[in-house]
Amino acid sequence: MKNILYTALIGALLITSCAKEKKINPFLISKTNIGLLTDSTKVKELDSIFANDSVVRYIAGDEFAGSVNTIEVFEKGGKKLLDLSPREALDSTSLISSVRIIDDRYKTKKNISTLSTFKDIKEAYKVSKVDNLINSVVVSVNEINATFTIDKKELPASLRFDMDATIDPIQIPEKAKIKFFMIHW
């Protein structure tokens, strides 16, 4: 009788210790998720994912022109956290296609955030591509599906005005600050 009681007690302890949920960091960025937001999240799920925050949806005037409405996420105190872009405007079943990281608490596993510099990015990840735009350069990191936009004001004068220049990662100053940080799905 004692053996059955001890076996049941040990079994109950094992079940309760294994049942503990793994807590998800709401500010951790990876290739397929940003906290509870994943690459398969639908627009209609945002209110439950951000239950403690405010989700703001704007209705544009002409969705037939192909515009996609940005969805903003704010903390209850008013601090902006994220800008979300759905694949299709005004479709609650549409998936989120890109996320612009606003709040500096959002970080990758390698500690990259909106406060990081180009040196931090280069040391943490392999730069996949650098695109030369009118007022900025976009640094792509395929490992985490991210792009980092750096203002051309951060570049040497010889690269600021030449739209045809091929910019090599070596030419970007290490102390160049990130203007935008986006995850694309």
C-alpha positions as CSV (number, residue, x, y, z in Angstrom):
1,M,0.0,0.0,0.0
2,K,2.9,2.4,0.9
3,N,4.6,1.6,-2.4
4,I,1.4,2.6,-4.4
5,L,1.2,5.8,-2.4
6,Y,4.8,6.7,-3.0
7,T,4.6,5.9,-6.7
8,A,1.5,8.1,-7.0
9,L,3.1,10.9,-5.2
10,I,6.3,10.8,-7.3
11,G,4.2,10.5,-10.5
12,A,2.1,13.6,-9.5
13,L,5.3,15.6,-8.8
14,L,6.8,14.7,-12.2
15,I,3.6,15.7,-14.0
16,T,3.3,19.1,-12.2
17,S,7.0,19.8,-12.8
18,C,6.8,19.0,-16.5
19,A,3.6,21.0,-16.9
20,K,5.2,24.4,-16.2
21,E,4.9,26.6,-19.3
22,K,7.9,28.1,-20.8
23,K,7.5,31.9,-20.6
24,I,8.0,33.7,-23.9
25,N,10.0,36.9,-23.8
26,P,7.6,39.5,-25.3
27,F,10.5,41.5,-26.6
28,L,12.6,38.8,-28.2
29,I,13.1,39.0,-32.0
30,S,13.9,35.8,-34.0
31,K,13.5,34.9,-37.7
32,T,9.9,33.7,-37.3
33,N,8.6,35.7,-34.3
34,I,8.7,38.9,-32.3
35,G,7.5,37.9,-28.8
36,L,4.1,36.3,-29.3
37,L,3.7,37.7,-32.9
38,T,4.7,35.1,-35.4
39,D,5.1,34.8,-39.2
40,S,1.7,33.1,-39.3
41,T,-0.2,35.7,-37.2
42,K,-3.4,37.0,-38.8
43,V,-4.7,40.5,-38.4
44,K,-7.7,39.3,-36.5
45,E,-5.4,37.8,-33.8
46,L,-3.7,41.0,-32.9
47,D,-6.2,42.1,-30.3
48,S,-5.6,38.9,-28.3
49,I,-1.8,38.9,-28.7
50,F,-1.6,42.6,-27.6
51,A,-4.4,42.4,-25.0
52,N,-2.5,44.6,-22.6
53,D,-1.6,47.2,-25.3
54,S,-3.5,49.3,-27.8
55,V,-3.8,48.2,-31.4
56,V,-4.7,51.1,-33.8
57,R,-5.9,50.4,-37.3
58,Y,-6.3,53.2,-39.9
59,I,-8.8,53.0,-42.7
60,A,-7.4,54.5,-45.8
61,G,-9.8,56.0,-48.4
62,D,-8.9,53.9,-51.5
63,E,-7.8,50.3,-51.0
64,F,-8.4,49.6,-54.6
65,A,-5.3,51.7,-55.4
66,G,-3.2,49.0,-53.7
67,S,-2.4,50.7,-50.5
68,V,-1.7,48.6,-47.4
69,N,-2.9,50.0,-44.1
70,T,-0.3,50.1,-41.3
71,I,-1.4,48.8,-37.9
72,E,0.2,50.5,-34.9
73,V,0.8,49.0,-31.5
74,F,1.1,51.2,-28.5
75,E,1.6,50.5,-24.8
76,K,-1.3,51.5,-22.6
77,G,0.8,54.5,-21.5
78,G,1.0,55.7,-25.1
79,K,4.6,54.6,-26.0
80,K,4.7,53.3,-29.6
81,L,6.0,49.7,-29.9
82,L,5.6,48.4,-33.4
83,D,4.2,49.2,-36.9
84,L,2.7,46.1,-38.6
85,S,2.0,45.8,-42.3
86,P,-0.6,43.2,-43.4
87,R,-0.3,41.5,-46.8
88,E,-3.8,42.7,-47.8
89,A,-5.6,45.9,-46.7
90,L,-8.8,45.6,-44.7
91,D,-8.6,41.8,-44.6
92,S,-8.9,40.3,-41.1
93,T,-7.6,37.0,-42.3
94,S,-4.5,38.5,-43.9
95,L,-1.1,37.6,-42.5
96,I,1.4,40.2,-41.2
97,S,4.1,40.7,-43.9
98,S,6.5,43.1,-42.1
99,V,7.1,44.6,-38.7
100,R,8.9,47.9,-38.1
101,I,10.5,47.8,-34.6
102,I,10.1,51.1,-32.8
103,D,10.7,50.3,-29.1
104,D,14.3,49.7,-28.1
105,R,13.3,46.9,-25.7
106,Y,12.8,44.6,-28.7
107,K,16.1,42.7,-29.2
108,T,17.4,39.8,-31.1
109,K,19.1,36.8,-29.4
110,K,22.4,38.5,-30.2
111,N,21.2,41.8,-28.5
112,I,20.6,43.9,-31.7
113,S,18.0,46.6,-31.2
114,T,17.1,50.0,-32.6
115,L,19.9,51.4,-30.5
116,S,22.5,49.3,-32.2
117,T,25.2,50.5,-34.6
118,F,26.4,49.0,-37.8
119,K,29.4,47.6,-36.0
120,D,27.0,45.7,-33.7
121,I,25.1,44.3,-36.6
122,K,28.3,43.3,-38.5
123,E,29.7,41.5,-35.4
124,A,26.4,39.7,-34.7
125,Y,25.3,38.7,-38.2
126,K,26.5,38.2,-41.7
127,V,25.4,41.1,-43.9
128,S,23.6,39.6,-46.9
129,K,23.2,42.7,-49.1
130,V,23.5,46.5,-49.0
131,D,21.1,48.5,-51.2
132,N,21.8,52.1,-52.1
133,L,18.7,54.3,-52.0
134,I,18.1,58.1,-52.4
135,N,18.5,59.1,-48.8
136,S,19.6,55.9,-47.1
137,V,21.2,52.5,-47.4
138,V,19.4,49.3,-46.5
139,V,21.4,46.5,-44.9
140,S,19.8,43.1,-45.2
141,V,20.5,40.2,-42.8
142,N,18.8,37.0,-44.2
143,E,19.6,35.1,-41.0
144,I,16.8,36.9,-39.2
145,N,14.8,38.2,-42.2
146,A,15.7,41.7,-41.1
147,T,16.6,45.0,-42.8
148,F,18.3,47.9,-41.1
149,T,18.0,51.3,-42.7
150,I,20.9,53.7,-42.2
151,D,20.6,57.4,-43.2
152,K,23.2,58.5,-45.8
153,K,24.2,61.3,-43.5
154,E,26.0,58.6,-41.6
155,L,28.1,57.7,-44.6
156,P,31.3,59.4,-46.0
157,A,30.5,62.4,-48.3
158,S,31.8,60.5,-51.3
159,L,28.9,58.0,-51.0
160,R,26.0,60.3,-50.0
161,F,25.1,61.6,-53.5
162,D,26.1,58.8,-55.8
163,M,22.9,56.7,-56.5
164,D,24.8,54.4,-58.8
165,A,27.6,53.6,-56.3
166,T,27.8,50.0,-55.1
167,I,28.2,50.3,-51.4
168,D,30.3,47.6,-49.7
169,P,29.7,46.9,-46.0
170,I,33.3,47.9,-45.4
171,Q,32.5,51.5,-46.5
172,I,29.8,51.9,-43.9
173,P,31.2,53.5,-40.7
174,E,31.0,51.2,-37.7
175,K,29.4,53.9,-35.6
176,A,26.6,54.5,-38.1
177,K,23.2,54.4,-36.3
178,I,20.1,52.5,-37.3
179,K,17.3,54.7,-38.6
180,F,14.7,51.8,-39.1
181,F,14.8,48.2,-38.1
182,M,12.3,45.9,-39.9
183,I,11.5,42.2,-39.9
184,H,10.0,40.7,-43.1
185,W,7.9,37.5,-43.4
